[in-house]
Amino acid sequence: MANITIVGVDLAKRVFHAVGVDRHGREVLKKMLRREQLLSWFANLAPCVVAMEACASAHHWGRELMSLGHEVRLIPPQHVKAYVRGQKNDYNDARAIAEASSRPGLRFVPVKSKAQQDIQALHRLRAGAIKERTALCNRLRGLLAEYGIAIPQGVGHLRRRIPQLLEDGENGLESLFRELLARGYQQLCELDTHIDEYTRLLERDAREQAAIKRLSTIPGFGPISASAFYAAVGDGTGYRRGRDVSASLGLVPRQHSSGGKEVLLGITKRGDSYLRSLLVHGARSVLRSVLRQASSKDDRLSRWIKRRVAERGVNKATVALANKMARIGWAILRHNTTYQPA
């Protein structure tokens, strides 16, 4: 036990598997632990590196193990796959995790705080409610089309038209479908209420959190995108530079280079697609504002945007601006400062 330097843990709901290696990489421990035994067993272990895949419950166990004095390394699952040897089982997975954690140059996932996870949960619930509302609107619009009633796209059209259809007794709708339509409209109103409440909580949190308030000083960052960025990046210490943040969000060019010839393609679209879409939408709003007020916008960022639009076009300039926003956001979080437009 005293020779253990790295412990690879394969996480699960009830039964965990751990493999420990010494400083030479030799396996010196193989143990199965139940959920209630995990923390007590690590409490009796000398401080060492505990490696886990960055999957469900990893951040919770990471915080608990860090409080016991261990160094926690969360590894993206796609980087562990290359080190799996033999057949698929829990011990082989734990061995692969331990081996991957010892490789130089491998990048780890920062352990999120409870505050970050709270904000992230709020964003997930809000995004889920918006997705459910979109599906419901498409379903209701499709059902109405079967009765010869065409409603344009957009939730606002359904909010206005459905009460009118329910009040109109001469539109040919039977009583059963009217009842179903009324229930669908009630469900739509409930989803609107949930989304409004989630948005209110996000805006309240954005006013109270100092880091989110500092992010909101960046052009293109509103309370929604700023809180999502903070939930993903934290204080910025988990990244060496701003480019690492934009690369983790898939906002850098994809490479297909060979034979010394560099070939850059479109963006990689890796990482959190939700946060990436928020940054792109925010960048698009900034770009439209600059182009609409081209004569009055003469600050450094506006001049950069105008050059990019002239050289690469509007769409590529939008993604380039989203990339720059991610880098600026990391610098503000890492260095505890605010955006300086000059």
The 8 nearest C-alpha neighbors of each residue, nearest first, counted from 0:
[[1, 2, 3, 44, 28, 27, 45, 19],
 [0, 2, 3, 45, 44, 4, 21, 46],
 [3, 1, 21, 0, 4, 22, 20, 27],
 [4, 2, 21, 20, 0, 1, 19, 5],
 [3, 5, 21, 47, 22, 48, 20, 2],
 [6, 4, 48, 20, 19, 49, 3, 47],
 [7, 5, 19, 49, 18, 97, 50, 48],
 [6, 8, 97, 50, 93, 96, 18, 17],
 [9, 7, 17, 93, 51, 16, 10, 50],
 [8, 10, 93, 16, 15, 92, 89, 17],
 [11, 9, 15, 8, 12, 51, 16, 57],
 [12, 10, 15, 13, 14, 9, 55, 16],
 [11, 13, 14, 10, 34, 15, 56, 33],
 [12, 14, 34, 33, 11, 15, 35, 32],
 [13, 15, 33, 32, 11, 34, 12, 16],
 [16, 14, 32, 10, 11, 31, 9, 33],
 [15, 17, 31, 9, 8, 30, 90, 32],
 [18, 16, 8, 30, 7, 29, 93, 31],
 [17, 19, 29, 7, 28, 6, 93, 94],
 [20, 18, 6, 28, 5, 27, 26, 3],
 [21, 19, 26, 25, 24, 27, 3, 5],
 [22, 20, 3, 4, 24, 2, 23, 25],
 [21, 23, 24, 4, 20, 3, 25, 2],
 [24, 22, 21, 25, 20, 26, 4, 2],
 [23, 25, 21, 20, 22, 26, 98, 101],
 [26, 24, 20, 21, 23, 27, 22, 19],
 [25, 27, 20, 19, 28, 24, 21, 18],
 [28, 26, 20, 19, 25, 21, 29, 3],
 [29, 27, 19, 18, 26, 30, 20, 0],
 [30, 28, 18, 17, 19, 27, 31, 16],
 [29, 31, 17, 16, 32, 28, 18, 15],
 [30, 32, 16, 15, 17, 33, 14, 29],
 [33, 31, 15, 14, 37, 36, 16, 30],
 [34, 32, 14, 36, 35, 13, 15, 37],
 [33, 35, 13, 36, 37, 14, 32, 15],
 [34, 36, 33, 37, 38, 39, 32, 13],
 [37, 35, 33, 34, 39, 32, 38, 40],
 [36, 38, 40, 34, 39, 35, 32, 33],
 [39, 37, 41, 40, 36, 42, 35, 64],
 [40, 38, 42, 36, 41, 37, 43, 35],
 [39, 41, 37, 42, 38, 43, 36, 44],
 [40, 42, 44, 38, 43, 39, 37, 64],
 [43, 41, 39, 40, 44, 38, 67, 45],
 [44, 42, 41, 40, 45, 39, 38, 46],
 [45, 43, 41, 42, 46, 40, 0, 47],
 [44, 46, 47, 43, 1, 42, 0, 41],
 [47, 45, 69, 68, 44, 48, 70, 67],
 [46, 48, 4, 69, 5, 70, 45, 49],
 [47, 49, 5, 70, 71, 69, 4, 6],
 [50, 48, 6, 71, 5, 70, 7, 72],
 [49, 51, 72, 7, 71, 73, 97, 6],
 [52, 50, 73, 8, 7, 74, 53, 96],
 [51, 53, 74, 73, 76, 54, 75, 57],
 [54, 52, 73, 75, 74, 57, 51, 76],
 [53, 55, 57, 52, 56, 76, 75, 10],
 [54, 56, 57, 53, 58, 10, 11, 52],
 [57, 55, 59, 58, 54, 60, 10, 53],
 [58, 56, 60, 59, 54, 55, 53, 61],
 [57, 59, 61, 110, 60, 56, 111, 62],
 [60, 58, 56, 61, 62, 57, 63, 111],
 [61, 59, 63, 57, 62, 58, 64, 56],
 [60, 62, 58, 64, 59, 63, 57, 71],
 [63, 61, 65, 59, 60, 64, 58, 66],
 [62, 64, 60, 66, 61, 65, 59, 67],
 [65, 63, 67, 61, 66, 62, 69, 60],
 [66, 64, 69, 62, 68, 67, 63, 61],
 [65, 67, 63, 64, 68, 62, 69, 61],
 [68, 66, 64, 65, 69, 42, 63, 41],
 [67, 69, 65, 66, 46, 64, 70, 47],
 [70, 68, 46, 65, 47, 64, 67, 48],
 [69, 71, 48, 49, 47, 65, 72, 68],
 [72, 70, 49, 50, 48, 61, 69, 65],
 [73, 71, 50, 107, 49, 74, 51, 70],
 [72, 74, 53, 51, 108, 52, 107, 50],
 [73, 75, 52, 107, 53, 108, 76, 51],
 [74, 76, 53, 77, 78, 52, 73, 108],
 [77, 75, 79, 78, 52, 74, 53, 80],
 [78, 76, 79, 80, 75, 81, 74, 52],
 [77, 79, 76, 80, 75, 81, 74, 99],
 [80, 78, 76, 77, 81, 82, 96, 99],
 [79, 81, 82, 77, 83, 78, 76, 95],
 [80, 82, 79, 83, 78, 77, 95, 84],
 [83, 81, 95, 80, 79, 84, 99, 98],
 [84, 82, 95, 80, 81, 92, 91, 85],
 [85, 83, 82, 91, 86, 95, 87, 81],
 [86, 84, 87, 83, 91, 88, 92, 82],
 [85, 87, 88, 84, 91, 83, 92, 89],
 [86, 88, 91, 85, 89, 92, 83, 84],
 [89, 87, 91, 90, 86, 92, 85, 93],
 [88, 90, 92, 91, 16, 93, 9, 87],
 [89, 91, 93, 92, 88, 16, 94, 18],
 [92, 90, 94, 93, 88, 89, 95, 83],
 [91, 93, 89, 95, 90, 94, 83, 96],
 [92, 94, 7, 9, 90, 96, 8, 91],
 [95, 93, 91, 97, 92, 96, 18, 98],
 [94, 96, 82, 83, 92, 98, 93, 97],
 [97, 95, 93, 99, 7, 94, 98, 79],
 [98, 96, 7, 94, 100, 95, 99, 6],
 [99, 97, 95, 100, 101, 96, 94, 102],
 [98, 100, 96, 101, 102, 97, 95, 79],
 [101, 99, 97, 98, 102, 96, 50, 72],
 [100, 102, 99, 98, 103, 97, 5, 105],
 [101, 103, 99, 100, 105, 104, 98, 97],
 [104, 102, 105, 101, 100, 106, 99, 98],
 [103, 105, 106, 102, 101, 107, 100, 99],
 [106, 104, 103, 102, 107, 100, 99, 101],
 [107, 105, 104, 108, 74, 75, 103, 73],
 [106, 108, 74, 73, 72, 109, 105, 75],
 [107, 109, 73, 74, 110, 53, 106, 75],
 [110, 108, 237, 111, 107, 73, 72, 236],
 [111, 109, 58, 61, 108, 112, 62, 73],
 [112, 110, 58, 115, 109, 116, 113, 233],
 [111, 113, 115, 114, 116, 110, 62, 58],
 [112, 114, 116, 115, 117, 111, 59, 118],
 [113, 115, 117, 112, 116, 118, 230, 111],
 [116, 114, 230, 112, 118, 113, 117, 111],
 [115, 117, 119, 113, 118, 114, 120, 112],
 [118, 116, 114, 120, 115, 119, 113, 121],
 [117, 119, 121, 115, 116, 120, 230, 122],
 [118, 120, 116, 122, 121, 117, 230, 115],
 [121, 119, 123, 117, 122, 118, 116, 124],
 [122, 120, 118, 124, 119, 123, 125, 117],
 [121, 123, 119, 125, 120, 124, 126, 118],
 [124, 122, 120, 126, 121, 125, 127, 119],
 [125, 123, 127, 121, 122, 126, 128, 120],
 [124, 126, 122, 128, 127, 123, 194, 197],
 [127, 125, 129, 123, 128, 124, 122, 130],
 [126, 128, 124, 130, 125, 129, 123, 131],
 [127, 129, 131, 125, 130, 126, 132, 124],
 [130, 128, 132, 126, 127, 131, 133, 125],
 [129, 131, 127, 133, 128, 132, 126, 134],
 [132, 130, 128, 134, 129, 133, 135, 127],
 [131, 133, 135, 129, 134, 130, 136, 128],
 [134, 132, 130, 136, 135, 131, 129, 137],
 [133, 135, 131, 137, 132, 136, 138, 130],
 [134, 136, 138, 132, 133, 137, 131, 139],
 [137, 135, 133, 139, 138, 134, 140, 132],
 [136, 138, 140, 134, 135, 139, 141, 133],
 [139, 137, 135, 141, 136, 140, 134, 142],
 [140, 138, 142, 136, 141, 137, 135, 143],
 [139, 141, 137, 143, 138, 142, 136, 144],
 [140, 142, 144, 138, 139, 143, 137, 145],
 [143, 141, 139, 145, 144, 140, 138, 146],
 [142, 144, 140, 148, 146, 145, 141, 139],
 [143, 145, 148, 147, 141, 149, 146, 142],
 [146, 144, 143, 142, 147, 141, 148, 149],
 [147, 145, 144, 143, 148, 142, 172, 171],
 [146, 148, 144, 145, 149, 143, 142, 171],
 [147, 149, 144, 143, 146, 150, 145, 140],
 [150, 148, 144, 147, 151, 143, 140, 141],
 [149, 151, 140, 148, 152, 156, 157, 144],
 [152, 150, 153, 156, 149, 157, 140, 154],
 [153, 151, 150, 154, 156, 140, 137, 157],
 [154, 152, 155, 156, 151, 157, 136, 150],
 [153, 155, 157, 156, 158, 136, 152, 133],
 [156, 154, 158, 153, 157, 159, 152, 160],
 [155, 157, 159, 154, 158, 153, 160, 151],
 [158, 156, 160, 154, 159, 155, 161, 153],
 [157, 159, 155, 156, 160, 161, 154, 162],
 [158, 160, 156, 157, 161, 162, 155, 163],
 [159, 161, 163, 157, 162, 158, 156, 164],
 [160, 162, 164, 163, 157, 159, 158, 165],
 [163, 161, 165, 164, 160, 166, 159, 158],
 [162, 164, 160, 166, 161, 165, 167, 159],
 [165, 163, 161, 167, 162, 166, 160, 170],
 [164, 166, 162, 163, 167, 161, 177, 181],
 [167, 165, 163, 164, 168, 162, 161, 169],
 [168, 166, 164, 165, 169, 170, 163, 162],
 [169, 167, 170, 166, 165, 171, 172, 164],
 [168, 170, 171, 167, 172, 166, 164, 173],
 [169, 171, 172, 168, 167, 164, 173, 148],
 [170, 172, 169, 173, 168, 146, 167, 174],
 [173, 171, 170, 177, 176, 174, 146, 169],
 [174, 172, 176, 175, 177, 171, 178, 170],
 [173, 175, 177, 176, 178, 172, 179, 171],
 [176, 174, 178, 177, 173, 179, 172, 180],
 [175, 177, 179, 178, 173, 174, 180, 172],
 [178, 176, 174, 180, 175, 179, 181, 173],
 [179, 177, 181, 175, 176, 180, 174, 182],
 [178, 180, 176, 182, 181, 177, 183, 175],
 [179, 181, 183, 177, 182, 178, 176, 184],
 [180, 182, 184, 178, 183, 179, 177, 185],
 [183, 181, 185, 179, 184, 180, 186, 178],
 [184, 182, 180, 186, 185, 181, 187, 179],
 [183, 185, 187, 181, 186, 182, 180, 188],
 [184, 186, 182, 188, 187, 183, 181, 189],
 [187, 185, 189, 183, 184, 188, 182, 190],
 [188, 186, 184, 190, 185, 189, 183, 191],
 [187, 189, 191, 185, 186, 190, 192, 184],
 [190, 188, 186, 192, 191, 187, 185, 193],
 [189, 191, 193, 187, 192, 188, 194, 186],
 [192, 190, 188, 194, 189, 193, 195, 187],
 [191, 193, 189, 195, 190, 194, 196, 188],
 [194, 192, 190, 196, 195, 191, 197, 189],
 [195, 193, 197, 191, 196, 192, 125, 198],
 [196, 194, 198, 192, 193, 197, 199, 191],
 [195, 197, 199, 193, 198, 194, 192, 200],
 [198, 196, 194, 200, 199, 195, 125, 193],
 [197, 199, 201, 195, 196, 200, 194, 202],
 [200, 198, 196, 202, 197, 201, 203, 195],
 [199, 201, 203, 197, 198, 202, 204, 196],
 [202, 200, 198, 204, 199, 203, 205, 197],
 [201, 203, 205, 199, 204, 200, 222, 198],
 [204, 202, 200, 206, 205, 201, 199, 207],
 [203, 205, 207, 201, 206, 202, 208, 200],
 [204, 206, 202, 203, 211, 208, 207, 222],
 [207, 205, 203, 204, 208, 212, 202, 211],
 [206, 208, 204, 205, 209, 203, 212, 211],
 [209, 207, 211, 205, 210, 206, 204, 212],
 [208, 210, 212, 211, 213, 207, 206, 205],
 [211, 209, 213, 212, 208, 214, 332, 229],
 [212, 210, 214, 213, 208, 205, 209, 225],
 [213, 211, 209, 215, 210, 214, 205, 208],
 [212, 214, 210, 337, 211, 215, 216, 209],
 [215, 213, 211, 216, 212, 225, 217, 328],
 [214, 216, 212, 220, 217, 213, 221, 225],
 [215, 217, 214, 213, 338, 218, 337, 212],
 [216, 218, 215, 338, 220, 214, 219, 324],
 [219, 217, 220, 216, 285, 215, 281, 282],
 [218, 220, 281, 282, 285, 217, 221, 284],
 [221, 219, 215, 225, 217, 218, 224, 281],
 [220, 222, 224, 223, 215, 225, 219, 281],
 [221, 223, 225, 205, 202, 224, 226, 215],
 [224, 222, 226, 221, 225, 227, 201, 202],
 [223, 225, 227, 221, 226, 220, 277, 222],
 [226, 224, 228, 222, 227, 223, 220, 211],
 [225, 227, 229, 228, 223, 224, 211, 222],
 [228, 226, 224, 230, 229, 225, 223, 231],
 [229, 227, 225, 231, 226, 230, 232, 224],
 [228, 230, 233, 226, 232, 231, 227, 225],
 [231, 229, 115, 227, 228, 119, 233, 232],
 [230, 232, 228, 229, 233, 227, 115, 119],
 [233, 231, 229, 235, 230, 228, 234, 329],
 [234, 232, 229, 235, 230, 231, 115, 111],
 [233, 235, 332, 333, 236, 232, 229, 237],
 [236, 234, 333, 237, 233, 232, 332, 329],
 [237, 235, 238, 234, 333, 239, 233, 109],
 [236, 238, 109, 235, 239, 108, 232, 234],
 [239, 237, 236, 240, 235, 243, 244, 241],
 [238, 240, 243, 237, 241, 236, 235, 242],
 [241, 239, 242, 243, 238, 244, 329, 326],
 [240, 242, 326, 244, 243, 329, 330, 245],
 [241, 243, 245, 244, 240, 246, 326, 325],
 [242, 244, 246, 241, 245, 240, 247, 238],
 [245, 243, 247, 241, 242, 246, 248, 325],
 [244, 246, 248, 242, 250, 247, 243, 325],
 [247, 245, 243, 249, 248, 244, 251, 250],
 [248, 246, 244, 245, 270, 249, 243, 269],
 [249, 247, 270, 245, 246, 250, 269, 271],
 [248, 250, 268, 269, 267, 246, 247, 251],
 [249, 251, 245, 266, 322, 248, 246, 268],
 [250, 252, 266, 246, 249, 267, 245, 253],
 [253, 251, 266, 265, 264, 263, 267, 254],
 [252, 254, 267, 264, 266, 265, 263, 251],
 [255, 253, 263, 256, 262, 264, 252, 261],
 [254, 256, 262, 263, 257, 253, 261, 264],
 [257, 255, 261, 262, 260, 254, 259, 258],
 [256, 258, 259, 260, 261, 255, 262, 254],
 [259, 257, 260, 256, 261, 262, 255, 254],
 [258, 260, 257, 261, 256, 262, 255, 254],
 [261, 259, 258, 257, 256, 262, 255, 263],
 [260, 262, 256, 259, 263, 257, 255, 254],
 [261, 263, 256, 255, 254, 260, 264, 257],
 [264, 262, 254, 253, 252, 255, 261, 265],
 [265, 263, 253, 252, 254, 262, 266, 255],
 [264, 266, 252, 253, 267, 263, 251, 254],
 [265, 267, 252, 251, 253, 250, 268, 249],
 [266, 268, 249, 253, 269, 252, 251, 265],
 [269, 267, 249, 266, 250, 270, 248, 272],
 [270, 268, 249, 267, 248, 247, 271, 272],
 [269, 271, 248, 247, 249, 272, 268, 275],
 [270, 272, 273, 274, 248, 275, 269, 247],
 [271, 273, 275, 274, 276, 270, 268, 248],
 [274, 272, 276, 275, 271, 277, 126, 227],
 [275, 273, 277, 276, 272, 271, 278, 227],
 [276, 274, 272, 278, 277, 273, 248, 279],
 [275, 277, 279, 273, 274, 278, 272, 280],
 [278, 276, 274, 280, 275, 279, 224, 281],
 [277, 279, 281, 275, 321, 276, 280, 282],
 [280, 278, 282, 276, 321, 281, 277, 283],
 [281, 279, 283, 277, 282, 278, 276, 284],
 [280, 282, 219, 278, 284, 283, 279, 277],
 [283, 281, 279, 285, 321, 280, 284, 219],
 [282, 284, 280, 286, 281, 285, 317, 279],
 [283, 285, 287, 281, 282, 286, 288, 280],
 [286, 284, 288, 282, 283, 287, 219, 289],
 [285, 287, 283, 289, 288, 284, 282, 290],
 [288, 286, 290, 284, 289, 285, 291, 283],
 [287, 289, 285, 291, 286, 290, 292, 284],
 [290, 288, 286, 292, 287, 291, 293, 296],
 [291, 289, 293, 287, 292, 288, 286, 305],
 [290, 292, 288, 289, 293, 287, 286, 294],
 [293, 291, 289, 290, 295, 294, 296, 288],
 [294, 292, 290, 296, 289, 295, 291, 297],
 [293, 295, 292, 296, 297, 291, 290, 289],
 [294, 296, 292, 293, 297, 289, 298, 291],
 [297, 295, 293, 294, 292, 298, 301, 289],
 [298, 296, 301, 302, 295, 299, 294, 293],
 [297, 299, 301, 300, 296, 302, 341, 340],
 [298, 300, 302, 301, 303, 341, 297, 340],
 [301, 299, 303, 302, 298, 304, 340, 297],
 [302, 300, 304, 303, 298, 299, 297, 296],
 [301, 303, 305, 299, 304, 300, 297, 298],
 [302, 304, 300, 306, 301, 305, 307, 299],
 [305, 303, 301, 307, 302, 306, 308, 300],
 [306, 304, 302, 308, 307, 303, 309, 301],
 [307, 305, 309, 303, 304, 308, 310, 302],
 [306, 308, 310, 304, 316, 309, 305, 311],
 [309, 307, 312, 313, 305, 316, 311, 306],
 [308, 310, 306, 307, 311, 312, 305, 313],
 [311, 309, 307, 308, 306, 312, 305, 316],
 [310, 312, 308, 307, 315, 309, 316, 313],
 [313, 311, 308, 315, 314, 309, 316, 310],
 [312, 314, 316, 308, 315, 317, 311, 307],
 [315, 313, 317, 316, 312, 318, 311, 308],
 [316, 314, 318, 317, 313, 312, 311, 319],
 [315, 317, 319, 313, 307, 314, 308, 318],
 [318, 316, 314, 320, 315, 319, 283, 282],
 [319, 317, 321, 315, 320, 316, 279, 322],
 [320, 318, 316, 322, 321, 317, 315, 323],
 [319, 321, 323, 317, 322, 318, 282, 316],
 [322, 320, 318, 324, 279, 282, 278, 323],
 [323, 321, 319, 325, 320, 324, 250, 245],
 [322, 324, 320, 326, 321, 325, 327, 319],
 [325, 323, 321, 327, 326, 322, 328, 320],
 [324, 326, 328, 322, 323, 327, 245, 329],
 [327, 325, 241, 323, 329, 328, 324, 242],
 [326, 328, 324, 330, 329, 325, 323, 331],
 [329, 327, 325, 331, 326, 330, 324, 214],
 [328, 330, 332, 326, 327, 331, 241, 235],
 [331, 329, 327, 333, 328, 332, 334, 326],
 [330, 332, 336, 328, 329, 334, 335, 333],
 [333, 331, 329, 234, 335, 330, 235, 334],
 [334, 332, 235, 330, 331, 234, 335, 329],
 [333, 335, 331, 336, 332, 330, 329, 235],
 [336, 334, 332, 331, 333, 337, 210, 330],
 [335, 337, 331, 334, 338, 213, 332, 330],
 [338, 336, 213, 331, 339, 216, 214, 335],
 [337, 339, 217, 216, 340, 336, 331, 213],
 [338, 340, 341, 337, 217, 216, 336, 331],
 [341, 339, 338, 298, 299, 300, 217, 218],
 [340, 339, 299, 298, 300, 338, 297, 301]]
